[in-house]
Amino acid sequence: MKDVTASAEQPGQKKRARGRPASSASVGLDVILQNARKTFGKRGFEAASVREIARDSGVDAALIAHHFGSKETLWLAVVEQIADQMSPMIEATAALRASPLGARARVQSAVATFIDAVFDDPDFGIFFSTSVREEGERLNVLIDRLVRPYHDVLVPLFEDAAKRGELKVKDANVMFFMLLNAISKTVSYGNLLRAFSSLPEHEKKFKRVVLDTALGMLA
């Protein structure tokens, strides 16, 4: 990915004050987008500040404006970054339709893949849980770019397993949202769970328990 790089400081130039973002520092656009995701996730679109994102990224706010233009465009870029990261998971889930695995095992494999993705990037769950409160065009973008592509490959696995009597799924669409929200929020808000359990301190064990619990919901 392209780097955000400003010109190097010339001899005799006034040095920046200690603690100020260095516009001359090389910061990848993906780093800015990751920090933007965290800020949008914590505060929501309206309350999020480009200056805060710039500060967390160690760059000047003008540099973000130069590359992304508006806060709206920055938010859209965050969604596209997440969509790119989700693409391998969606492709792997779609491929399960042609797998020799049984219908139940296909669902189990899909859920395990989703859990791996959430543990790899728990910020996604926080961003999504905040962003779904949006209305209008931003909500439409979330549905079209993040939700529908995954829904359209996972729900048929639920439906097939239910049809074959291998899983009890009353409504595949409801199961899709209940299961994904339960998993993503449990992992993303592990700091809350720490008040009651030490599991978040042991990622491998935590992931195993989340998977077993999720599969238990499908039993």
C-alpha positions in Angstrom: 0.0 0.0 0.0 1.1 3.5 -0.8 3.0 5.4 2.0 2.1 8.8 3.2 5.4 10.6 3.0 6.1 14.3 3.2 9.4 15.9 2.2 12.3 15.5 4.5 13.3 18.4 6.8 15.8 20.7 5.1 18.9 22.0 6.8 18.1 25.2 8.7 14.4 24.4 8.9 12.8 25.1 12.3 12.4 21.8 14.1 8.9 20.8 15.3 8.0 21.1 18.9 8.4 17.9 21.0 5.1 15.9 20.9 3.7 17.5 17.7 2.8 15.1 14.9 5.7 14.8 12.4 4.3 15.5 8.9 7.7 14.4 7.5 7.3 11.0 9.1 6.4 8.2 6.7 3.1 6.7 7.8 1.3 4.1 5.7 -2.3 4.8 4.7 -3.2 1.5 6.3 -2.0 2.7 9.7 -4.2 5.9 9.3 -7.2 3.7 8.4 -6.6 1.4 11.3 -6.5 4.3 13.7 -9.6 5.8 12.0 -11.4 2.5 12.5 -10.6 2.6 16.2 -11.8 6.2 16.6 -15.0 5.7 14.5 -15.6 2.5 16.6 -15.2 4.3 19.9 -17.1 7.5 19.1 -19.3 6.9 16.1 -19.1 8.9 12.8 -20.5 12.2 14.1 -18.4 12.5 17.2 -15.2 11.2 15.7 -12.5 13.8 15.1 -10.0 13.8 12.2 -7.6 15.6 14.5 -7.7 12.8 17.0 -7.1 10.2 14.2 -4.2 12.3 13.0 -2.8 12.6 16.5 -3.0 8.8 17.0 -1.4 8.3 13.6 1.4 10.7 14.3 0.6 12.9 11.3 -0.9 16.4 10.6 -4.6 16.5 10.1 -3.9 18.3 6.8 -2.1 15.2 5.5 -5.3 13.1 6.1 -7.3 15.8 4.3 -4.9 15.7 1.4 -5.3 11.9 1.0 -8.9 11.4 1.9 -10.5 14.8 1.5 -13.4 14.7 3.9 -14.3 12.7 7.1 -17.0 10.9 5.1 -14.4 9.8 2.5 -12.1 8.6 5.3 -15.0 6.6 6.8 -15.7 5.0 3.4 -12.1 4.1 3.0 -12.2 2.3 6.4 -15.2 0.3 5.2 -13.3 -0.6 2.0 -10.3 -1.7 4.0 -12.5 -4.0 6.1 -14.2 -5.4 3.0 -10.7 -6.2 1.6 -9.8 -8.0 4.9 -13.0 -9.9 4.9 -12.6 -11.1 1.3 -10.5 -14.2 2.0 -13.0 -15.3 4.8 -15.9 -14.8 2.4 -14.2 -16.8 -0.3 -13.3 -19.6 2.1 -16.9 -19.7 3.3 -18.3 -19.8 -0.3 -15.9 -22.6 -1.1 -17.5 -24.8 1.6 -20.6 -25.2 -0.6 -18.6 -27.6 -2.8 -16.7 -29.2 0.1 -17.0 -33.0 0.8 -17.7 -32.2 4.4 -21.2 -32.9 5.8 -23.6 -30.0 6.2 -23.0 -29.6 9.9 -19.2 -29.7 9.5 -19.4 -27.0 6.8 -21.2 -24.7 9.3 -18.6 -25.6 12.0 -15.8 -24.8 9.6 -17.4 -21.5 8.6 -17.9 -20.4 12.2 -14.3 -21.4 13.1 -13.1 -19.3 10.2 -15.1 -16.3 11.4 -13.8 -16.6 14.9 -10.3 -16.7 13.7 -10.9 -13.4 11.7 -12.5 -11.7 14.8 -9.6 -12.7 17.0 -7.1 -11.4 14.4 -8.9 -8.0 14.3 -11.2 -7.4 17.2 -11.5 -3.7 16.3 -13.8 -4.8 13.5 -16.5 -5.8 15.9 -16.3 -2.5 17.8 -16.4 -0.5 14.5 -19.4 -2.5 13.3 -21.4 -2.4 16.5 -21.1 1.4 16.5 -21.6 1.9 12.8 -24.8 -0.1 12.6 -26.5 2.7 14.4 -26.1 4.8 11.3 -29.0 5.6 9.1 -29.3 6.5 5.5 -26.5 6.1 3.0 -23.8 5.0 5.5 -26.0 2.2 6.7 -26.6 1.1 3.1 -22.8 1.1 2.5 -22.3 -1.2 5.5 -25.0 -3.6 4.3 -23.8 -3.7 0.7 -20.0 -3.9 1.4 -19.8 -5.8 4.7 -22.9 -7.6 5.6 -24.6 -8.8 2.4 -21.5 -10.5 0.9 -21.0 -12.6 4.0 -24.7 -13.2 4.6 -25.1 -14.6 1.1 -22.4 -17.3 1.6 -23.1 -18.2 5.2 -26.9 -18.3 5.4 -27.1 -21.0 2.7 -24.9 -23.3 4.9 -27.3 -22.8 7.8 -30.3 -23.5 5.6 -28.7 -26.7 4.1 -27.8 -28.0 7.5 -31.3 -27.4 8.8 -32.9 -29.0 5.8 -30.8 -32.1 6.3 -31.8 -32.2 10.0 -28.1 -31.8 11.1 -28.7 -28.5 12.9 -31.7 -26.9 14.5 -32.1 -23.5 12.8 -35.5 -21.9 13.1 -34.6 -18.9 11.0 -31.3 -18.8 9.2 -31.3 -15.0 8.9 -31.9 -14.6 12.6 -29.2 -17.1 13.4 -26.8 -15.3 11.1 -27.1 -12.0 13.1 -27.4 -13.6 16.5 -24.3 -15.8 16.1 -22.1 -13.1 14.5 -23.0 -10.4 16.9 -22.5 -12.7 19.9 -19.1 -13.8 18.7 -17.8 -10.4 17.6 -19.0 -8.5 20.7 -17.8 -11.2 23.1 -14.3 -11.0 21.6 -14.2 -7.2 20.9 -15.3 -6.4 24.4 -13.0 -8.8 26.1 -12.1 -6.1 28.6 -15.6 -6.3 30.0 -15.4 -10.1 30.3 -12.1 -9.8 32.2 -14.1 -8.5 35.2 -15.7 -12.0 35.4 -13.3 -14.4 33.7 -9.6 -14.8 33.1 -10.3 -16.3 29.6 -9.4 -13.1 27.7 -5.9 -13.4 29.1 -5.4 -16.7 27.4 -6.2 -16.2 23.7 -5.9 -19.9 22.5 -8.2 -21.1 25.3 -10.5 -18.2 24.9 -10.9 -18.9 21.2 -11.6 -22.5 21.8 -14.3 -21.7 24.4 -15.9 -19.2 22.0 -16.0 -21.8 19.2 -17.4 -24.5 21.4 -20.1 -22.1 22.8 -21.0 -20.9 19.3 -21.4 -24.5 18.0 -23.4 -25.3 21.1 -25.8 -22.5 20.1 -26.3 -24.4 16.8 -26.8 -27.8 18.4 
